[in-house]
Amino acid sequence: AQTVTQSQPEMSVQEAETVTLSCTYDTSENNYYLFWYKQPPSRQMILVIRQEAYKQQNATENRFSVNFQKAAKSFSLKISDSQLGDTAMYFCALTGGTSYGKLTFGQGTILTVHP
Amino acid sequence: GAGVSQSPSNKVTEKGKDVELRCDPISGHTALYWYRQSLGQGLEFLIYFQGNSAPDKSGLPSDRFSAERTGGSVSTLTIQRTQQEDSAVYLCASSYRDHKFFGPGTRLTVL
């Protein structure tokens, strides 16, 4: 079975500062993908960033980057230069192997960016 | 064209009634997923359609839940004899290859 754990129910950050959201996971698969999704109050899940497990290089998308530690099964999200529009629920998710296509989600972290 | 759409946006029903939730995926997307998001919880996989293959129903919580996908496009999730614990946001997603696109969800409230 695959599991994803987000240990921070809520986080807050000042506008323009940097924040890191934590995620750990467990899977027996060798080939898998990790994702961070953002869910604003509109409920629409938006893909923020994805990482293929076979790639050692950490994924980066503009102000968003990950710290992928495969041996530790850790996949944290760093948001630089936080903006008010980053306020949302963030979900870490995993798919791979026989469960490929089906996402296993963490419990989510509510991020609030303060002006 | 447009993204994934779901209807209704909100649904309030009485315990014991049946409900149907609709998902219109992005045109050309071969895979379609249903997830459930209960209050304060992460997303729970329900069912997965891939092309013409038999659906993966491994996440359906009980036989009161069923889903179909007609013509490889629109999908309907049906919940029979609704219970209060069925109250949740039901999210649909479609994908082409690895990229999933989610709809805005249907918030179901069972009184």
Interface residues (C-beta under 8 A of the other chain):
Chain A: V4 Y33 Y37 S42 R43 Q44 M45 I46 L47 R50 F91 A93 G101 K102 L103 T104 F105 G106 Q107 G108
Chain B: A31 Y33 Y35 Q41 G42 L43 E44 F45 Y48 Q50 D56 G59 V89 L91 A93 S95 D98 H99 K100 F102 G103 P104 G105 R107
